Amino acid sequence: MFTGIIENLAKIILIKNNKKNLDITLSSSLTSEFKIDQSISHNGICLTIVDINENQYTVSAIEETINKTTISNWKDGDVINLERAMKIGGRLDGHMIQGHIDQIGQCINVEDKQGSWEYTFVYEKSKNITVEKGSIAINGVSLTVIDSSPNQFKVAIIPYTYKHTNFNKLRKNDYVNLEFDILGKYLSKMISKYI
């Protein structure tokens, strides 16, 4: 379980095919604090560390993860948002995130608001919903929806988030990992039985 408050960034060093899986080697200033078998959110995707070698570590992505996330678009040199699992008893500064991506979204607009940035995203029609002032995780970042319509929503990014996540590298037409608010997912599932 994660909160969507990004701790650090990692740089992809190498991506290798391993049968139908991908082994992804990254470097981060947090690597010395990691341990094998630890689950860490990478752009919102919960991945397990399978190897550590000095300042680099490796995670594996199975076919299911590759098919439902943006991992197949990742390449050497990309910068990835990192968050370790939340600690019980700590403050929940973002919102509850599982690290299980619901679907891929696409950025269709970035607007510089002279002190903040507004990003607009679209996603394929599904049972997933957003609501104004509700939560959404984009590439693992906990954000508040400022405008919501069917299969489209907008978020505002403050300077701190822009500087300390990979939002500063996100451009129009880029794809992102979306994890919708868990309460909204449960509500949508319950309501769909009666519609």
N, C-alpha and C positions, 0 to 999 in steps of 0.2 A: 504494500500500500504506500502511496506517495502523496505529496501535498501540492506539487506543481510549482514549488519554489526552487528554481534552478540554482544548484550549488557551484557548478563549474562547467567548463567547456572541455571537450576532448577533440582531438584531431585524428581523423582516420589515416592510418599508416599503410594498411594493406587489407585487401579483401580477396579471399581465396575461396574457390568452390571446394566443397567437401561432400561429394555425392550430390544430393539434392539440397544440401544445407550450404550456408555461407559462414565462413570463419572470418571475423572482422577484428583486426588488431588496431588498437587506438593508443594514443598517449595523452596523459592528463597530469596535472600537478597533484592530483589526489591519488594517483596510482599506488603510492607507498602505503596508503591507508586501506586499500582494497584487499580482499582475500578471495581465494578460489571458492566457488559455489555461492558467492554473494550476488543477489539480484539488484540490478541498477537500472534506472530509467534512462534510456538513450533516445532522445527526441520523442519521449513519451512511451517508448516500447520497453517493457520489462524484459531484460536480457541477463543471462547468468554468465558470470566470469568463469572461464574454463582454464585459463592459463595466465600467469603473471611472469614477466621477465624484465627486471629492473624498472624502467619508467614506462613500460608498455604492458598492456593486458589484452586478452583476447576473449571475445564473446562469440557464441554461435547462434545463428538464426535458422530455424527449421522451415520447411516448405510452407507451412500454414502461415507463419509470421511474414515470410517473404511475399506471399500472395496478398496479404491484407494490409500491408504497410508500405511506406516509401523506401524501404531498405533496398529494393532492386534499383533504385535511382541513385543510391549513395555511391561515391567514388573517392579514391585516394585524395587526401587533402581537405575533404569536407569537414566542417566544424559542427559538432553534435552537442546538444544540451544534455547535461548530466544531473541526476538527482539520486542520492542513496535513499533507501527505504526510510519512512518516518519512524521515529522512536516513540514507543508507548510512553505517555506521560509528558510529551513535549507539546508545544503549542502547534496548532493547526493553522498556519498562516494563509494557506491557499484554500483548496478544497480537496475532498477525498478522491484520489485518482488510483485506479487499479493497475495501470500500465498495460491494459488490454485495449488496443486500438479498435475503434468501431468501424471507421472507414477513412478513406483518403479524401481530403478537400483540396481545392485549388484557390490560390490567391488571385483575385481578379482586379484588385485596385489597392494602391498604397498612396495615401495622401499625407503629405507633410503639413502638420497643423501649427508649425512654428512653436514648438515646445512639447509636442506629442505627435504621434503618428496614428492614423486610422487605417486599418487593414480590413478589406472586405473579402470574404471567402464564400465559395459555393461548394456544394456536395451533391452527389447523386441522390435522387428521391429515395427515401427509406423511412423507417419508423422513427429514426432519430430526430430529435427536435431541439431547437434552442428557444429560449425565452429572454426577452429584454431584462437585464439585471441578473440573469442566471449565469451559471458557470460553464466554462468550456475549457478543455485542455488542448492546446495547439502545440505540437512538437514537445509535449510534456510541460508546457508553461500554463499555469493556472491563470485564466483571464475571465473578465466579466464581459458579457455580451451587451453592447450598447444599442444595437439595432438588430431586429430579427424578422425574417420573412421566410416563407417556405423554401427550404433548401439553400438559404443564404443568410449570412449574418455578418456583423461588423464588430470589431474590438478596437479599443484604444490602447496604445502602448506608451507608457511613461518613459522618460529618458533613462532611468535606472535599468528598467527591463530591456530597453533597446540596446543599451551598452553591454549588459551582462548576460545576454542570451544570443542565439543566432538569428534573432529577428532583424538585426542590422544587415544581414546578408540575404534576407528574404525579399524576393522581387515579384512583380506581377507575372502570373502564369506558373510560378513555382508550386509544387505539390507539398502538402503537409499531412501529418498524422493527426487525426481528430479522435478524441475520447470525450463523448458527451457526458453530461452530469448524470451520475448513477441514479439519483432520485427521479430525474426526468425519464430515464430509460425504464425504470420500474413502472412509473405512472403511465407512460405510453403503452407499455405491454398490457397493463390492466385495462386501460380504456379500449384498446383495440379489440378486446373480447366482446364488447358491447356495441361496436360500430358496424 
